[in-house]
Amino acid sequence: MIGGGETFAEDLIFHIAPQAHDRGYNFMTVDLPGQGLLPLAGKTFRPDMNVPMKAVVDYALSRPDVDPKRLAGYGYSGGGGFVPQAAMHDPRIKAIAMNSAVVDAYPLFSTMPVVPATKKEIASWTPFHGSIVRAICRRWGVPMDKPSGLAEANKGYTFDPAKVTVPALIIVSIRRIGSASGF
């Protein structure tokens, strides 16, 4: 299981690890560059997340308790882009699930209200909102006082659904209008 911009490997365990174990599956999760505490070490998200994902697959398949014919990936949030991108490049991944599929992050980030925010708007944010935006900026390697750079940082973070040739499950949730956190 691979998370997104607001996850840590430790919290992903609570999503599906117990259910996976109950069904006889192994479960593994990691923090890729940009996740967990790695941005504090200068390791930020990158458009070619299939490269660090290859290292994850290499490790998983080096274990004797992993069946190479049944290796699957589950991407949550931004991981819904990382996992299919990895599957597009790595035939060792045999199936994927995404919640939700992030086919191209650039248009998504380009329409976020924080991207065109003025200095006055930024100054009016609650401490919580400002902290979330700064954390996302840090994860993408964008100066924390320049959330406008988030759109540009997400150029190239994409996958081509036509090139994902393994079975894929897309889980889509519906957001109620007016329930957004403001990010």
Protein Blocks (a to p, Z undefined) as FASTA:
>chain_A
ZZdfkbcfklmmmmmmmmmmmnopacdddddehiajllmnopacdfklmlmmmmmmmmmm
mpmkbcfklcccddehjlmmmmmmmmmmmmkbmbdcdddddfblklmmmmpmklmpcfkl
mmmpcfklmmmmmmmmmmnopafklmklmmmmmgoiacdfklmcbdcddddddddehiag
hZZ
